[in-house]
Amino acid sequence: MTTAAAPAATQAEESDMALARRIAAGEAAAFESMMRRHNRRLYRLARATLRNDADAEDALQDAYLAAYRHMDRFRGEASLFTWLSRLVLNQCFGRMRKQGRREALLPMAGNTEDEADAMTTNDFDPPFHAAARSQLRALLEARLDALPVAFRTVFVMRSVEELSVEETAHCLGIPEATVRSRHFRANALLRESLSHDIDVTEKSLFEFDGDDCDRMVATTLARLKSEGG
């Protein structure tokens, strides 16, 4: 058995561990690198869960600070993105509890399928044109926001971020069978509303790059400095 061509997953894991060690040692440059690497994907997850741009940014920033303070706990048993995803979801669900939206928490105690069946295709009707990608994206984001949080979160992790069923189940703390059923149901509901246009716009949900990425990095580093991190 040769070691010349290590599996891509193993290489990524080693890279995660190296980065985590530098962050745990207090390297600000490594922390900034981690944020820039994961900003877009983690923001999408927070935004899909909370349905509010400002709340999503706050949750992401708090998750980053928690990660910085507890990076020594990262053991590489899952990818760094998966580990960070759990921190982000914890922040999101904490905010939802504070806002009294207990019915939306995962795992769901109620009947998510019944909630989804209550969706109609008439409660959002923006200007629409098949060739306008930005409008299609806005429409898909609005449709996604209308889903119960259980479906929204699974859809973003599986369809947008392309995490495996196993990774998604690990992040959310639910059975793999539940991930599969929620993903199937979310897809069915969205496709019912959007038909073939969904495939065009999935990969550009909740953009978070450029100035947004720079702002998140700058504000998080400033907050870390002010709190003596």
Residue, then its C-alpha position, 0 to 999 in steps of 0.5 A: m500500500t502506497t502513501a503517495a496518493a492519500p485520499a482527498a478527505t484525509q488531506a483535508e482532515e490534516s489541513d483542518m488539524a494544522l489550522a486548528r492547532r495554529i488557532a489554538a496557539g493564538e495565531a490571528a492569521a490562522f483564525e482569519s483564514m478559517m473564517r474566510r474559508h468557511n464564511r459563505r457556507l456557514y452564513r448560508l446555514a445560519r441564514a436558512t435556519l434563522r430567516n433573518d440576515a442580521d440574526a444570521e450574522d450575529a449567530l455566525q460571529d458568536a459561533y466563531l468566537a466560541a470556536y476560537r476560545h475552544m479550538d483545543r477541543f477540536r479532535g479532527e473526528a469530523s471535518l472542521f466545517t462540520w464542527l463549526s456547523r454544530l456551533v453555528l446551529n447551537q447559536c441559531f437554536g439558542r436565539m430561537r429559544k430566546q425568541g419563543r419559537r420552540e416549535a421550530l427547534l430540531p429535532m422536531a417534536g411536532n409534525t413537520e410534514d403537516e406544517a409543510d402541507a400548509m404551504t401554499t404557492n400564493d403567499f409570495d408572488p414577486p416579479f418573475h422572469a425565467a431568464a432573470r437569475s437574481q429574481l429566481r434566486a430571490l424567489l427560491e430564498a423566499r420559498l425556502d424561508a417558508l419551509p419549516v426550519a427542519f426542512r430548510t436546514v437539511f435542504v441547505m446542508r444537502s443541496v447547497e453545501e453538498l454535505s453527505v447524509e452522514e455529515t448532515a445527521h452528525c451536525l444536526g444530531i438526528p438519524e440518517a433516515t430523518v435526513r433523507s426524508r426531510h431532504f426529499r420532502a423539502n425538494a418536493l415542496l420547492r420543486e412544486s413551486l419552482s419547477h425546473d428553475i430550482d436547479v439553476t439557482e440552488k448554488s447561489l443562495f444567500e451570497f456572503d462574499g466580498d464586502d460581507c466576508d471582509r466585514m465579518v472577519a473585521t468585526t469578529l477580530a475587533r470583538l475578539k481583541s476588545e474581549g481580550g481573546 
